[in-house]
Amino acid sequence: MIYRKLTFIVVLWAFLISCSGPGHIAKHDVEQIEQVSLDDSLVFERFSKALQIPTISYSNTARIDSTQFHSFIAFTKEYFPEVHDALDFTLVNDFGMLFRWKSNQADERKPVLFIGHYDVVPVDSSNIGMWTHPPFSGHDDGEFIWGRGAMDDKGGLMSMLEGIDYLLKNNFNPQRDLWFAFGQDEEVGGINGAAKMGEYLKEQGIEFEFVLDEGMPIVMELHEELPTPVAFIGVTERGNMYLELSVDFEGGHSSLAANETAISILANAITKLSENPVPGRLEGLSLVTLEALAVDSAPLIQRVALSNLWLFRGMVERRMRDMPGADALLGTTAAPTMFFGGVNPNVLPSRATAVINYRIHPRENIDDILEYVRKTIDDPRIEMDLYPGARNPAPISSTESNAYRTIEHTILEVFPDVLTAPSIFLAGTDSRHYRDISDNIYRFRPIRAYADDASRVHGVDERINKNNLLEMVRFQIQLIQNVSSTTDFSEVLN
């Protein structure tokens, strides 16, 4: 009982501080815009047709059906003729679609680049029968449109084309140059698409005020204690590395019982890494993310805890470690994904290998993780080799810039029911190929994502809500107008 009373006093004290102290962050008061009138049936028809074109990426390029990618490009020309007529269009490396919307009254501001991709991941043939509707049918059931790529990323790409098309038909002319880059191989690294377009733009000497790519969604069910949807804006993305661990050891017949084998040595190393993960802590950007959720509309307990992390940090960190995905905000995560050893049941293996996928937190880099693995394993018999393509985390883009505030303001205009917060994007995007031409790179798609949607992306039954698709188009329309405006949104939201 005494403990409960003391707890209540501490919480009450913290609450009083949270109501008056500088750590409390209020939700921005942004006026909702009047919804533009769209040709809904045409938006749905064109989106359905886009999903029916199986633009599948494979790591083995010999498997790629290039005719489907030609078909998609032809589709955009047929269904968005005004876009192709009004904007300068360049095919980079055969399939990279690069549009420039050149202003006839451009000011001195740098242009803005919007990016997306039209390739999709393959459909697993073993579970194709589990789809409610065939994955490349573009089926419209009245509430959802189904198909591979609906969420990743044809929904984003098509909303951009629809937004441009709408504004052109309403005689809109941007006051700065706008660029749109649509890659054809994001799902396998973007080497032939975004990388080539990034090189092309760099060769032209073009620098962008900001780049906006796919990324964080509007999370509808973040936690039972936070019923308000949250639009997370990715201001960085984690690094990625595949680390192969291997050991060579004396083999022989299994009847010659051994205290150690190559498999047991390697298994012990992986156990050490699993039991001693890379230390995580709540600081920097992750701290900013949580503090942004401590708003007036949040439940009392959450508001108290998140507004006073100096007091409740340990409790919040423990809760986050138990929440899938939230632990990635604290630090680098690891997942053993492959293990090989042995050639026969009665033969002691002479070699064993394993692969661990590390997703690297922005405060760390590849060298930091390699040193951590070396010290944690503490076994000179284990060799380490990095797979090609390892990359460090992206630089953290400013949350105080006019670019960030413009994106945030637009979100709140179109989605008045949401909170906004900067965050780490957990996966990788094509945006890394544009780092040389902009210091401000953001990752956001206004997709309303529910708990069961996580398994749909790259999985079974990918789909998008039709009302949400219209919201995505309206968001793109408003964002283009706001980007073109000379309003300083960093002042509006402060």
Residue, then its C-alpha position, 0 to 999 in steps of 0.5 A: m500500500i505504501y508503495r502504491k501511495l508513493t507511486f501515485i505521488v511520483v506520477l502526480w508530480a511528474f504529471l504536473i511537470s508535464c503540463s507545464g514543463p518544456g518537455h510537453i509537446a502539443k499537437h499542432d493546430v492545422e486547419q483541415i483543407e476542403q477535399v478536392s473532387l476526384d474522378d473516383s471511378l477513374v482512379f480505381e480503374r487505373f490503379s487496378k490496371a497498374l496492379q495487373i501488370p506483373t513487374i516482378s523483380y528478381s535478383n537473378t536478372a535472367r528471370i526478369d520479364s522485361t516486356q512487363f516493364h515496357s508494358f507498364i511504361a506504355f500503360t502510363k503513357e496511355y492512361f496519363p497522356e497529359v502527364h507525358d505531354a506536359l512534363d519532360f520525360t526521360l528513360v534512364n537505363d531503359f526502364g527508369m522513369l524520370f519526369r521533370w515538371k518545369s515551372n515557367q515562373a520558377d524562383e530561386r529555390k532548389p527543386v524537389l524530388f519525389i521518388g517511388h518504384y513500380d517493381v514488385v516482389p515475386v509471389d510465393s507459388s507455394n501459397i498462391g492459393m491462400w490469396t483471397h483474389p489472384p495477386f495480379s488481378g487488381h480485383d476491386d471488391g468495392e472496399f479494397i483493391w487487391g494485388r501485389g504492389a498495392m502497398d509497396d509501391k504502386g499505390g504511392l507511384m499511382s497517387m503521384l501520377e494521379g496528383i500531377d494529372y489532377l493539377l494539370k487539368n486544373n491549370f496548376n503551374p508549380q513555382r519551382d521545378l519538381w522531379f519524379a523518379f520511378g525505379q524498376d528494381e528497388e526490391v533488389g537494391g535499385i542498382n539499375g534504376a534509382a542508382k542510375m537516375g541518381e547518377y544522371l541527376k548528379e551529372q546534371g549538377i542538380e541539387f534538391e531541397f529535399v527528397l521524399d520516398e516511400g517509407m513510414p505509414i500512418v499506423m492505425e493501431l500503434h498500441e492499445e494505450l494510444p488509439t490515435p493514428v500516428a503518421f511516422i515520417g522517416v528521417t533516416e533508415r537503418g543500415n544493413m549487413y549480412l555477416e557470415l560466420s564460419v569455422d573449420f574444425e577436424g572432422g571424422h567418423s561420428s563414432l569417434a565422439a568429440n567434445e566439440t565439432a564445427i557445428s557446436i563451436l559455431a552454435n556456441a558463438i551464435t548463442k553468445l550473440s543472442e544472449n548478449p545483443v548489441p546494447g540499445r538505449l533510448e536517446g537521440l532520434s528515438l527519444v524525439t519520436l516518443e516525446a512527439l507522442a506525448v500530446d494532449s490527446a494521448p492517454l494520461i499514463q502515456r503522456v506522463a511517461l513520455s513527457n518525463l522520460w528522465l524519470f520513466r526511461g527504464m520502464v519505457e525501454r522495457r516495454m519497447r523491448d517487448m514490442p515487435g518493431a519498437d525494439a529497433l528504435l532502441g538499437t541494432t537488431a540481429a536475426p540469424t537467417m542461415f546455418f549450414g554444417g555437415v554432409n552426412p548423419n555419421v560424419l563429423p563436419s569439418r566446416a560450419t557456416a551461419v549468416i546473421n542479418y544485422r539491421i544497424h541503428p543510426r548511432e552505429n556503423i558497420d565497423d562498430i558491429l564487427e567489433y561487437v561481434r568479435k568481442t562477444i564471440d571471443d573465439p579466434r577460430i570463428e572467421m567473419d566475412l561480410y556479404p557484398g552490399a553492406r551499407n551504413p545507416a542513412p544520415i539523419s535529416s533535419t526535423e526543423s527544416n522547412a522541408y520536414r515541416t511542409i510534409e508534416h503540415t500537409i499530413l495534418e491538413v489531409f489527415p486531421d485525425v493523426l499525430t505526427a512523429p519523426s522516426i527511423f525507417l526500419a527497412g531500406t529504400d531507393s532514397r540511399h541512391y540520392r544522398d549525393i544530391s540532397d541533404n534532406i531525405y524523408r520517407f513517408r507514404p500516407i497508407r493507413a496501416y493496421a496490425d494485420d497489414a504488416s504480413r500483407v507487404h511482400g506476403v499474402d493478400e496485399r491490398i489497399n482500401k479504396n478510400n485510403l487510395l483517394e486520401m493518398v491522391r489528395f495528399q499528393i495534390q496538397l503536397i505539390q501545392n504546398v511545396s510550390s508555395t513560398t510559405d515557410f511552414s517551419e514558422v507556421l508550425n512553431 
